[in-house]
Amino acid sequence: MKNWAGNLEYSSAEVHRPTSVVALQELVASAAKVKALGSRHSFNTVADTDGTHLLLDALPQEIVLNKEKGTVKVSGGISYGALGRALEDQGYAIHNLASLPHISVAGAIQTGTHGSGVNNPSLAGAVVSIDLVRASGELVTLTADDDEFRASVVGIGALGIVTGLELAIQPTFQVRQRVLTGLSWNEALANFQEIASSAYSVSFFTNFTGETIPQVWIKALDTDAPLADMFGAIPATVAMHPLPDMSAENCTEQLDVAGPWLDRLPHFRHEFTPSNGEELQSEFLLSLDQAPAALRAVRNLAGKLAPLLFISEIRTIAADDFWLSPFYEQQSVALHFTWKPLQSEVEEILPELEDALRPFGTRPHWGKLFTPDQYDFAALYPRFEDFRKLVLAHDPSGKFSNALLDGILQRDS
């Protein structure tokens, strides 16, 4: 069994598809080592185990709206595409979506997956309550009133298996999407925060070479003033794909045509399956005010990076207070690298890239390729030691752990 990208062969000894939460609890309680898998859109071993893998796709797939409370209760294995459609049909939305609507809600939130917008928290920012199966098999529900809630939402799979989540909702809203081309690097670096703050969501696509950024995707609320040209960038007159040689057929609609949030905030349409294999991903998060300097540092490596890149995307995310969130207590910029399927070459360049970004307090995305021994996680995350103590208390035998998590949490394997 492999992950989404096909770069990882899982090492589990057995695989189960429980059809109920009770059955899942029994499997967890009886296993020596166990991990859950959703859409498998992780590029590293954060979800691997040499014990039992539990696939969540056979669990009851529930989406229960509570209009009075302003929330929706969902099963952990639900995809964001399915959730978005169900909410839109009832006139509701969530605040943010990732580039791909195909990923599962639980896995995305557990690893700190985000979306975009200087004032938009990551996907975890919508969580009101979380249902977890502990190492003992006990099912617990945590809310913001519980001491362990902010440790468990972005829990990197170390505190339990997420079977359900309650998310805050809001009335549906319309978004217009436009792509600008040819933004000069000089203007982008001199005016980064202004450009990144110019709409609900802004993404820059580049391979860091040349004097211009090829594409800037701007997603504006339909209630905002019409999108203006920006610092000399030119509006595209045809729909674009982030990769210049690819058809835009599977991308969400552009050219300033207003549409529902779920059909504009992701870059790709839910009815298509883009990027299924054929690529690797890394992502590094740092404070927004460090963006220009960090981007200059990456551009210094452009000659080495570009031959390995399909594309890089630069986005912003609001701060939150989840202990292991890459956005913990800092408004952030995300530097995302979509690599060609050249694992050894990518792994060779990563330490040099990470070394260049280290002065900016970079935090890696938990589900993507990075070099764990390049980071002092206790220095990067003020509540790291508190998180580590919780893991040791709830899972002293390391049932949910693996080599990657053992290294991150500095526990004996």
MARDORO-560852 format. One record per residue (C-alpha): x, y, z. Coordinates in steps of 0.001 Angstrom, whole numbers, padded with zeros to 6 digits, always signed. Each point is the difference from the previous one (the first is absolute). Last residue first. Layout:
MARDORO-560852
east;north;up
X;Y;Z
...
//
This chain:
MARDORO-560852
east;north;up
+011772;+003939;+019984
+001409;+002153;+002799
-001628;+003430;+000040
+001312;+003248;-001411
-003405;+001223;-001179
+001154;+000690;-003556
+002190;-003091;-000162
-002655;-002311;+001430
-002514;+001601;-002353
+002117;-000892;-003043
+000843;-003514;+001227
-003609;-000852;+000827
-002468;+000898;+002741
-003677;-000748;+000534
+000582;-002973;+002319
+002985;+001742;+001600
-000131;-001957;+003275
-000689;+003091;+002121
-002890;+001145;-002211
-002153;+002374;+002051
+002639;+001192;+002472
+002944;-000081;-002417
-002041;+001909;-002561
-001063;+002560;+002578
+003592;+000515;+001103
+001077;+000623;-003597
-002715;+002585;-000473
+001102;+001871;+003122
+003597;-000146;-001273
-001088;+001460;-003321
-002045;+002850;+001477
+002401;+002770;-001168
+000383;-001614;-003445
+003121;+000960;-001991
+002483;-000415;+002860
-001373;-003412;+001015
-000056;-000985;-003659
+003745;+000516;-000451
+000060;-000823;-003691
+002443;-001362;-002604
-000268;-003498;+001506
-003507;-000320;-001453
+000994;+000508;-003664
-003160;+000976;-001884
-002478;-001600;-002385
-003656;+000661;+000704
-002548;-000946;+002656
+001295;+002056;+002943
+000454;+003213;-001999
+003390;+001335;+001028
+000536;+002914;+002437
+002444;+002718;-001003
+001477;+002288;+002634
+001289;+002477;-002579
+003692;-000808;+000491
-000772;-003632;-000961
-001120;+000795;-003563
+003411;-000385;-001674
+000663;-003150;+002051
-003348;-001412;-001071
+000893;+000522;-003664
+003418;-001609;+000493
-001541;-002878;+001967
-002654;-000500;-002712
+002375;-000269;-002982
+000982;-003653;+000533
-003493;-001120;+000946
-001272;+001546;-003231
+002642;-001801;-002073
-000767;-003331;+001697
-003746;+000366;-000430
-000157;+001136;-003617
-003729;+000062;-000638
+000050;+003691;-001019
-000434;+002298;+002957
-002914;+002157;+001079
+001563;+002440;+002469
-002136;+002074;+002358
+001272;+003095;+001771
-002690;+000928;+002504
-000167;+003476;+001532
-001194;+000409;+003544
-001877;+002061;+002538
+001568;-001332;+003180
-001321;-001389;+003292
+000147;-003629;-001146
-000120;+000030;-003790
+001962;-003251;-000469
-002615;-001502;+002346
+001549;-002106;+002723
-001571;+001777;+002966
-003180;+001200;-001655
-000324;+003741;+000645
-000581;+001494;-003456
+001635;+002574;-002264
-001355;+000881;-003439
+001323;-001648;-003178
+001888;+001258;-003054
+000896;-001590;-003339
+003026;-000663;-002247
-000200;-002829;-002539
+002970;-001727;-001614
-000159;-001795;-003342
+001030;-003234;-001763
+003315;+000258;+001740
+003171;-002096;-000194
+001732;+002002;-002762
-001124;+003230;+001746
+001569;-000714;+003383
+003721;+000048;-000790
-000017;+003156;-002125
-002578;+001581;+002304
+002202;-000298;+003091
+000497;+003751;+000461
-003720;+000321;-000673
-000632;-001899;+003227
+001939;+002554;+002044
-001819;+002880;-001722
-003297;-001682;+000844
+001019;-000226;+003648
+000889;+003688;+000117
-003297;+001050;-001600
-002116;-002365;+002157
+001411;+000783;+003455
-002970;+002202;+000961
-002308;-002931;-000723
+001614;-002211;+002647
+001091;-003360;-001340
-001425;-003160;-001552
+001836;-002537;-002175
-001605;-002404;-002428
+001218;-003089;-001815
-001759;-001999;-002711
+000714;-002865;-002390
-001497;-000575;-003443
-001196;-002548;-002584
-002715;-001301;+002275
-003536;+001276;-000258
+000766;+003648;-000754
-003501;+000677;-001237
-003039;-002136;+000761
-002948;+001671;-001741
-003564;+000346;+001274
+001273;+002038;+002960
+001274;+002791;-002187
+003513;+001264;+000613
+001362;+003277;+001376
-002184;-000221;+003084
-001649;+003277;+001122
-002086;+000361;-003184
-002565;-002806;-000306
-000451;-000455;+003762
-000529;+003765;+000449
-002898;+000133;-002442
+000533;+001819;-003296
+000864;+003394;-001440
+001716;+000103;-003402
+003124;+002155;+000286
+001852;-001805;-002797
+000361;-003204;+002069
-001905;-003259;+000458
+001587;-002746;+002093
+002752;-001986;-001688
-000505;-003405;-001664
-000293;+001411;-003512
+002896;+002425;+000464
+002157;-002059;-002377
+003617;-000472;+001054
+003116;+001502;-001598
+000229;+003011;+002310
-000463;-001921;+003249
-002238;+002074;+002269
-002808;-000568;-002551
-001474;+003084;-001651
-003365;+001099;-001392
+000278;+002514;-002827
+000357;+003805;-000024
+002585;+000062;+002787
+000122;+003305;+001869
+003413;+001748;-000349
+002279;+000767;+002948
+001288;+003587;+000042
-000268;+000588;+003714
-003523;-001443;+000211
-002853;+000184;-002454
-003245;+000616;+001833
-002537;-002508;+001232
-003522;+001342;+000103
-000948;+001346;+003451
-000772;-002697;+002546
-003469;-001528;+000410
+000906;-002865;-002345
+002729;-000973;+002430
+003361;-000116;-001712
+002185;-002944;-001017
+003237;+001206;-001592
+002350;-002468;-001687
+003399;+001555;-000770
+001806;-001622;-002933
+003419;+000187;-001716
+001929;+001767;+002773
+002470;+002237;-001819
+003748;+000597;-000296
+001029;-003534;-000825
+000260;-003057;+002239
-001900;-000630;+003241
-002082;-002915;-001400
-003130;+002121;+000422
-003685;+000034;+000958
-001267;+002715;+002385
-003279;-000625;+001819
-002465;+002582;+001379
-003147;-000607;+002064
-002675;+002404;+001267
+001572;+002794;-002035
+002720;+002670;+000079
+001735;-001300;+003127
+002680;-001995;-001859
+000634;+002989;-002248
+000346;+002437;+002885
+002094;-002473;+001994
+002417;-000547;-002872
+000477;+003566;-001154
+003794;+000302;-000376
+000422;-003726;-000564
-002723;-000236;-002640
+001029;+003242;-001704
+003615;-001140;-000400
-001107;-003504;-000975
-001980;+001436;-002898
-003593;-001147;-000390
-000255;-001584;-003454
-003473;-001519;+000067
-003191;+000671;+001920
-002605;-002727;+000523
-003526;+000931;+001037
-002483;-001757;+002254
-003327;+001366;+001186
-001551;-001329;+003208
-003589;-000343;+001212
-001028;-000750;+003556
-001917;-002673;+001909
-001084;+000912;+003513
+002435;-001087;+002715
+001121;-003301;+001499
+002033;-001027;+003041
+001233;-003597;-000115
-000764;-003027;+002156
+002408;-002853;-000590
-000213;-003776;-000104
+002025;-003219;+000081
+003426;+001459;+000743
+002457;-002725;+001036
+001983;+000858;+003115
+002641;+002204;+001601
+002906;-000431;-002427
-001843;+000339;-003291
+001691;+003320;-000807
-002057;+001593;+002825
-001179;+003185;-001657
-003364;-000187;+001787
+001395;-001839;+003045
+002233;+002526;+001751
-002535;+002791;-000176
-002714;-002290;+001381
+002046;-001362;+002905
-001195;+002449;+002678
-003652;-000445;-000948
-002202;+003061;-000446
+000839;+000169;-003712
-001670;-003383;-000396
+001250;-003573;+000322
-001979;-003177;-000634
+001461;-003290;+001208
-000241;-003574;-001311
+001974;-002505;+002105
+001923;-002626;-001970
+002922;+000080;+002455
+002157;+001824;-002562
-002631;+002748;-000149
-002814;+000239;-002540
-000556;+003686;-000635
-003091;+002123;-000694
+000742;+003699;-000564
-001987;+003128;+000821
-000333;+003543;-001327
+002486;-000305;-002866
-000148;+002821;-002566
+003549;+001214;+000648
+001353;-003457;-000829
-000494;+000781;-003699
+002577;+002766;+000361
-001004;+003460;+001161
-001092;+002599;-002563
+001073;+003603;+000593
+003128;-000081;-002158
-001736;-002347;-002431
+000682;-003540;-001177
-000776;-003660;+000491
+001354;-001848;+003039
+001249;-003474;+000701
+001130;-000241;+003628
+000717;-003766;+000061
-002988;-001078;+002130
-002317;+002354;-001903
+000748;-001482;-003410
-000179;-003561;+001248
-003363;+000493;+001693
-001693;+001863;-002875
+001089;-002359;-002754
+001659;+001345;-003160
-001837;+000242;-003324
-000718;+003742;+000156
+003593;+000757;-001120
+001328;+003537;+000402
-001148;+000113;+003616
-003302;+001483;+001112
-000984;+002876;+002265
-002810;+001568;+002015
-002553;-002777;-000074
-003196;+000387;-001979
-003794;-000007;+000249
-003071;+000269;-002214
-001288;-003549;+000530
+001238;-001303;-003368
+003222;+001906;+000647
+000596;-002008;+003175
-000400;-003377;-001715
+002206;+001093;-002894
+002728;+001248;+002316
+000005;-003180;+002073
+000348;-002213;-003072
+002869;+002113;-001327
+001630;+000217;+003426
+000166;-003776;+000102
-001708;-001925;+002821
+002288;-002416;+001867
-000313;+001741;+003362
-003770;-000235;+000078
-001677;+003385;+000073
-001976;+002125;+002453
-000985;+003415;-001424
-000222;+003163;+002069
-001998;+003215;+000367
-001702;-001075;+003233
-003497;+000655;-001303
+000875;-001231;-003476
+001314;-003367;+001226
+000995;-001866;-003157
+000862;-003702;+000098
+002458;-001387;-002564
+000536;-003705;+000615
+002041;-002553;-001914
-000516;-003198;+001986
+003428;-001682;+000181
+001127;-001888;-003112
+002388;+002769;-001154
+001943;+000148;+003265
+002804;-002420;-000860
+001660;-001440;+003103
+003642;-001001;-000361
+001351;-002576;+002409
+003639;-000462;+001022
+003101;+001151;-001876
-001496;+003474;-000019
-000175;+002952;-002363
-002045;+003189;+000450
+002934;+002428;+000492
+002037;-002000;-002541
+000429;+002757;-002592
-001960;+001245;-003005
-003404;+000159;+001635
-003120;+000058;-002181
-001082;-003450;+001182
-003730;+000897;-000431
-000700;-001354;+003481
+002377;-002356;+001791
-000013;-000889;+003681
+002938;-001343;+002014
+000540;-002993;+002288
+002745;-001752;+001976
-000606;-002579;+002737
-003620;-000399;-001066
-002816;-001271;+002238
-001334;+003364;+001186
+000269;+001534;-003460
-001933;-002856;-001623
-002714;+000165;+002652
-000347;+003766;-000402
-000269;-000383;-003772
-002800;-002546;+000420
-001830;+002441;+002263
+000537;+002781;-002536
-001729;-002118;-002597
+000800;-001621;-003337
+003652;-000699;+000783
+002227;-000337;-003073
+003024;-001968;+001167
+003585;-000259;-001290
+002759;-002326;+001175
+003798;-000040;+000368
+000274;+003701;-000796
+003075;+001230;-001889
-001572;+002554;-002306
+001684;+000346;-003382
+000814;+003685;-000475
+000659;+001953;-003186
-003363;-000925;-001526
-001272;+003551;+000244
-003221;-000890;+001789
+001651;-002496;+002366
+000653;-003653;-000781
-001382;-003380;+001040
//
